[in-house]
Amino acid sequence: MNIVTSEEETLISMHSDAECPGTVSGSRARPKKRAAVAESATAENQLIRSSGRQVNVRVKRCSNSPGQTKRKATDTEEDEDQSEKKYRKCEKAGCSATYPVCFASASERCAKNGYTSRWYHLSCGEHFCNECFDHYYRSHKDGYEKYANWKRVWTGNGKSEPSLKAFMADQQLPYWVQCTKQDCGKWRQLTKEIQLTASLATTYRCGMKFNNVKSEGPDQCSQPEDMRVAEVIDSWWHSMLILPPLLKDSPASAFLTAYYPDCVGMSPSGSPSNLSLNELKAEHCRVTQPQIPGLCPYFQPFYQPNECGKALCVRPDMMELDELYEFPEYSRDPTMYLALRNLILASWHRGCKEVLTPQKCAPHIIVRGLVRVRCVQEMDRVLYFMTRKGLINTGVLSVKEPLLPSHYHNKKVVVIGAGASGLAAARQLKNFGMQVVVLEARDRIGGRVWDDVSLGVTVGRGAQIVNGCINNPIGLMCEQMGVKMHKLGERCDLIQEGGKTTDPAIDKRMDFHFNAVLDVVSEWRKDKSQHQDAPLGEKIQEVYKTFLQESGIQFSELEEKVLQFHLSNLEYACGSNLDQVSARSWDHNEFFAQFSGEHTMLTQGYSAVLNKLAEGLDIRLNTPVQAIDYSGELVKVTSSTGSQWTVQKVLVTIPLALLQKNTLQFVPPLPERKLKAINSLGAGVIEKIALQFPYRFWDSKIQGADYFGHIPPGPDKRGMFSVFYDMDPQGKHSVLMSVITGDAVATIKDLGDKQVASLCMKVLRELFKEQEVPEPVKYLVTRWSKDVWSQMSYSFVKTGGSGEAYDVIAEEVQGKVFFAGEATNRHFPQTVTGAYLSGVREASKIAAL
């Protein structure tokens, strides 16, 4: 990029004027012969000159050069020819415009397509002359005040240099617009006075009479397109741009008010910031999400300045690694890419119920000059990339036409498993335009999502809670479906057996000590290798005992019990007894940005979302897969019934426990590295019990809280009904649900449902000892450990294992066999969200390979 300071521009301009004799800057006389030559050539060559293409036109040049004796002018025509001023080429090395044309026409002495002492280059098809430069740059000229006012706005809002070239690109270049007639699509240059709007871009037709847009004849679409347009698509054209395009009125502007507009691809003159420069520069600048009317509060696609650690968020002023890999040409100057990507993301979050297409985005690309043609062309690539990655056009979207171009359609894929990950992948691939068959062993879809309505409300036998709603794809799908999520309150009273509610100060104190113990474990593991790992439960006890010995602190019996409650919560999170969990890697995913914001309960259950995802898919129920043979060019998938499918790709989404037990036969066997990773993770189990009562006996004590805790009477009872959830927050139904975790899972494994219910009732009667607790009308108990097609709830890292195992399990084999599921998602394991995103991830990989 040529960066010329204002002072340099002045010197260059003065020097250029002195190069050819007979020139007086600002007041030169045009020889008659020169004008005649220009006039005779204009009609024939004006279009060719404006195109920037090389043409063979003989023009007499000034023959003087240093060291030559200047010949005296005579009255003869020959002498007049010799003194004739020469044409100037563009200043930019490599510019294809042999005979530039000034687009500005700002000065009365504008060179048009004639002689000027210097041509200023914006693109290979767009130049302005030295006379128009002077018109704005010289303080005694008419245009100076306009330029100075623009400069003040630009400097106040932006970071880039407010140069005269930037002014010309931002304020003086004409707009280009594309004919929307189906069989036309030609680009037309608007006259300078016409302001392009999204509305005009959506409706424009060739020859449209809008203000003073000129008509060119009866059939306007038959008129040839300006030859400069054809050059814009070439890579060299983009490399010859002097300034990056900065969009005006971008849909992203409302999201990015805390950023300098030109850092995120927007014009400082067209997108004034709501914050002053000093506020933006202040390091203590408070991070606030812009409030956009009508936008779902869970949609926050862009980081705000100084904000970090938010899942599925992008920096609007930086390209991500996968974007740089896909679009390396933007690595030096990402401005155009960022402008388009930010526009697309903002548009998608404003209208996620419909497919976002290039045709919907293009009218919102408001930028002057030929670069708009390039931006609209690039929009297709960026939008298809973002669609393939599942950043847009995802969820439960109903699609009439394939979302990706035809060369993506020639794949047949088998997806094994109709859980969240399998359905997510199948929906994406089908929407991309591929042929997909889903094979499911059960007689239902959903996998470890299984909702029960027998108690009068929806009870999730598996998942039902959404942990962190901001940017969560579950929240996106609920928005698309119009489903409301119930926000879970933070209040959780801890009730002791005997009926007493624990002082919140005691809970707060023990929660602090519990987290302090975990902090010490975090310090311990910093320099430990995988071989030096230890069980988390053992390490917690060791640190706790050391703390008591060194501090001399003694906790009361009640405080010790409260600590046991917090340990049972940790076992709930891990899905396992803590003595099996890695102290080194138990919270491996916390090193990545997690979903923030409210925790919610899906009162309609996750099934509502998965049923919608499954609509229109080819799902074969009761079809257990036995073998996957990927030894040949194609993959053969065989079911237990003997049915066979031959496809290019297969996606395996079965639970980790089934992979560990070799439920599927792979030919050839899976790589040793993958098998080792599969066995380094644990298949965690938690169980649930839900009870329906004749009335809500807990209301007076709980006072509208969404859940309450049970303080275990001792470590041996830890995990036995530690938390009770009110399954009908509106208070119409009387259903409580509780969880069984850690060692308690083994305790109830061989008990009948009635025995488990009796144990639960015994606890409830202890917690509400001061009142009568009625017998339950109905109840249900889950049995995930005995479920043939699950045999688990969710994964965890076993002692001696590593979070890297999730990535290894996720690796495809030979570009033919792919893997998805919560146990393949290192960032978001153990959740439906993680499973869903793993399916989207694999669909992207399958489409790309």
PEBELKA-V800354 format. One record per helix or strand of 2 or more residues. SS is the DSSP state (a for helix, b for strand). FROM is the first residue (numbers start at 0). TO is the last residue. If there is no record, write none. Layout:
[[SS	FROM	TO] [SS	FROM	TO]]
This chain:
[[a	5	18] [a	31	50] [a	76	81] [b	118	122] [b	125	128] [a	129	136] [a	143	156] [a	163	171] [b	175	177] [b	186	188] [a	197	202] [a	219	221] [a	226	231] [a	234	238] [b	246	247] [a	260	262] [a	276	280] [a	320	325] [a	327	329] [a	334	349] [a	357	361] [a	370	387] [a	405	407] [b	411	415] [a	419	431] [b	434	438] [b	450	451] [b	458	459] [b	464	465] [a	472	480] [b	485	486] [b	491	495] [a	503	524] [a	529	531] [a	535	550] [a	556	573] [a	577	579] [b	580	581] [a	587	590] [b	599	600] [a	606	613] [b	617	619] [b	624	628] [b	634	638] [b	643	646] [b	648	651] [a	655	659] [b	664	666] [a	671	679] [b	680	683] [b	686	691] [a	698	701] [b	706	710] [a	714	716] [b	719	725] [b	734	739] [a	742	747] [a	752	766] [b	777	780] [a	783	785] [b	793	797] [a	803	809] [b	816	818] [a	821	823] [a	831	847]]
